[in-house]
Amino acid sequence: MALVGAGGWFAGSRMQSPADAAAARQPPKAGPVTVAVERRSLTASVVAQGSVEFASPQSLALAGPVGPPDSGSGGSGSTETVVQRVTKAPVAGSEVKEGDVLMQVSGRPVLVLRGSVPMYRTLGPGTSGDDVKQLERALTRLGFNPGGATGQYGQEDAAAVSRWYKSKGFVAQEPGVADKQQLGTLEAAVTTAQQALLSARNPGDDTEGSGSGTDTSSGTDTSDEAGKLQLKAAQQQLNAANDALSAFRAGYGTKVPAGELVFLPDLPARLDKVAVKTGDTPSGPVGTVTSSKVVVQAVVQASDAKLLHKGMTAQVETPDGKKVKGELVALGDDVPKIDTTGGQTQQGTTNDGSDDASAPVPVQISIPSGDLAKNATGSAKVTIKVGSSDGDVLAVPIAALHTSADGQAKVRVRRGGKVVDVKVKAGLSAEGQVEVTPSGDALKAGDQVVIGQ
């Protein structure tokens, strides 16, 4: 009986009413979620992922054919049209200095000089302009003084060009067969016109009869009038022939064909990519050059871009842990963008062509030469410091900050069993934290601020 009683007591003690069981399964009463106020320094940064590249990319294209139109067969005089071919291709990764031979086409050199005006025409006797002045200054830098930068291509320029080509193992472009033939034709035209003028001045006395040149009805000497007209026409023909010869001679001489010279704004340059090989026809871009400087190209959010300006210090970190200091050198529209059409470098745009003010903004960070610059490829993390607190400050999570209807910033602080509002002034925010300044000592480090329920 004792055993039965004990068993009944045990069973009874484990039994619960439905209400008691439901109450036992209820979650504990919710309370506010809090975190402690910290005293710390804050540093605000903009972080972006970018790629390490060589700076100032520019597409290269020849401005025209190399050599004169009749030089396809080496100047032998053949009028056969010969397709120009790359006979020595440029080498990717090589450095190009002023005066260097970039490549060869049909055995002729394509040379490189420093200048901001792109090559767009043949330079030779009779041409003038900024491109000629640019050529003259480059020749002077290379030690082939053309007699000053006058902007007028003259005989001294032609002589300097000849010396420069010879130093590179080539012969400068002298007048071709077609030019020589044209010169001979124009000289012959002058001679013919001179002979005609002499004949008009001395018509001779081979007239048939004494009255053959007289109009008896009017009494006018027609022979005299015809002679005057013939003399005037002969003089005009001679003048025209002389003018044509003078104009041609003004442009006759040593020239730099449009395809044999490339001007680049910055030298030395690095030949980054090559688009042609030996045997190709150089009808489009032949490659891409960059400067020897290394940059990181990155994109930041539009809201972050408003915090940035040129000259800011940046830290660049590669995936293998290497870190190097850099400088923000371009932002938004100032970031250069390669022109794949073969022209000069263009400026970038802040987006893909739309006017969306919230679109990502490109940035460019320059970094010094060194280990990171030796292999300018791959990704890198960019951290740009945009602000820091003045020493240690009170900091709370951004989630703890709220604004009342009157615009006053506040935090809710749990003290004992109560939650009270404390007015604060918000400051710098970084890393999910925000600087807060209370009135007096209403808030201190260690206080528990509410971030949720």
PERA-V646453 format. One line per field, one symbol per residue. burial: # if it has 16 or more other ideal C-beta (glycine too) atoms within 10 Angstrom, else .. A space follows every 50 residues. Layout:
burial = ???
This chain:
burial = .................................#..#....#.###.#.# .############.####.###...........#.#..##.....#.### ######.########...#..######...#########....#.#.... .###.##########....#.##.###.#..#...#..##..#..##..# ............#................##..#..##..#...#..#.. .#############.##.########.....#..################ ...##..#...#.###.#.....#.#######..##.....#..#..#.# #.......#########....##..#...#####.#..#...#####..# #.......######.......#.#.###.#..####.#....#...#### #..
